[in-house]
Amino acid sequence: MSRYQPPLTLTPRMLALIAEISEQIGQLSATDSSRQTPQLRRGNRIRTIQASLAIENNTLSIEQVTAVLAGQRVLGLPKEIQEVRNAFAAYECMPDWKPGSRVDLLKAHELLMRGLIDECGHFRRAGVGIYRGERLVHMAPPPSRIAHLIDDLLAWLDTSDWHPLITSCVFHYEFEFIHPFADGNGRMGRIWQTLILSQWRPVLAYLPVEAVVREQQDEYYAALSAADQMAESTPFVEFMLNALNVALHEAINSESLIDPVTDPVTDPVERLLRALDGRSLRISDLMAAMGLTHKATFRANYLKPALISEMIEMTDPETPSSPAQKYRLTESGKRLVSRWK
């Protein structure tokens, strides 16, 4: 057994959340095999990447991230485009990694930060303080202690008999506390928590919990600060368990995990694909052709799922917000529509 034991107080709220999360995982697993297609898994992976990078101030939208990964030219900062490519490569390699391996941890960081910092794949060599505006909120341990602290944490992770939901959250907090890298610590903590959870329940590999964290970003940082002040991970564990619970609830009770291409009855995307058959249209013209009036609903339920599943594409991906932007079927979209005829 590892000698190191991260400090934690188990609370009634944690136990209640674990019970609810476990129940929802059961519901999701029961339907997952029939609902999760490769396009849908890719779509959820794109949502995960976009949200995790947005937490780190990457400004690319879902549409732009989708275009980058489809090999299209996107008007954006080269650094942000590189972050997207790196993150996708890292998440694709995730099934090959062992959570308790320092070698794999460094490999993951090298992939995530390749071409972005000089020290990718290596622990930081300088001290670091975490600031929110002008205020210092966390002084990370000195570089001389990083290797020892990470090895202790990984040894604990490898031998812990705590519930995987608790273990993954505790690891996430402890990792952020150590802050072992010069940059990329936030996205590394999130991908490693996903790795731990996915090896417990594979259905969690594609759950976009990062999107919930992005929506509650202030609370995420507040939970980290509260845990620092208490000198234990309890507030952060409660926050992350709640975020997982919310992500599962949204997945089960929305269309986010229902295949937007192969469901011929309820799928709003089918209507969109049929409306685009043989033509390119602006959003306003496309909505008019479909008899729709609410733009936010159209974007959320029709346009974004079709873009993410790569059934449609922008005619001008370099300027996604252009008033003249039009949308057209991709080759995959054309093939699907032709099968419906």
C-alpha positions, 0 to 999 in steps of 0.5 A: 500500500502507498504510504501517502493518503490524501486528506479527505472528509467523507460527507453525506453529500458525497455519499448521496451524489455517488449513489445518484451518479451510479444509478445514472451510469446504470441507465446510460450504460443500458442504452449506450450500445444502441445510441453511441455511434462513432459520429456521436462519440466524436461529437461529445469528444469535440464538446469536451475539448472545446470546453476544457480549452475554453476554461484555459481562455481558448476562444475557438467555438464548437464550429471552429473546433469541428472545422479544425479537426475536419482539416478545414482552414480556420481564422484563429490564433495559431496557438489556439488551433494547435491546442485543439489538435493536441487535445484531440490527439491526447484524448484519442491516446487515452485508452493506452495509458495507465492512470498510475504511470508517471511515464504515461502522465509525461507522455500525455503532457507532451502530446497536450503541449507539443509546440506550445511550451518548451518543457512539454513532457517534463516537470517544471523547473521553476516556482509558480504562483496561481493568480486570479487577477492581481491576487495570489491564490495558490503557491505551488510546491517548489520544483525540487519536490514535484517528482516525489509528490507526483510519485506518491500521488500515483502510488496512492492512485494505483493502490487506493481502495476508495470508490473510483468516483472519489479517487478520480476527484481527489486525484484531480485536486491533488494534481492541481495543488502540486501543479507539476508542469509549467503550463497545461495543468488544468487540462491535464487534471481533467483528462486524467480524471476522465482516464480514471473514470473511463477505466472504471466505466467505459461509458464515461470516456465520452461524457463531456463533464468539462462542458458543465465545469466550463459553465460553472467555472467560477465555482470550479476555482472557488472549490479549488481555493476552498480546498486549499484553505481547508488543506483537504480536497473535500470541497473540490470533491463535492463540486466535481461529483456534482458536475459529473451528476449534472453531466450525466443528467443532461446526457440521459434527459437530452438529445446530446447522446441520441444519434442525430443522424441515424434516428429517422423519426425524432431527429431534427438534423434529418430535417436540416439535411433534407433542407440543404439537399443540393444547395447552400443556405445562410442561417436565416434562409435555412430556418425559413425553409424549415419553418423555424423562428427561434435562432438559439433553439435552431443552433442548439438542436439542429445546426451544432449537432449536424456540424459536430457529426460532420454532416454539414460544413461552413462554406467559409470556415475561416470567418464563422460569424460572417453574415454571409456565412452559408452551410452545405452538405458534406460528402457524408451528408450527401451520401446519407440524404441520397439513401433516404431518396 
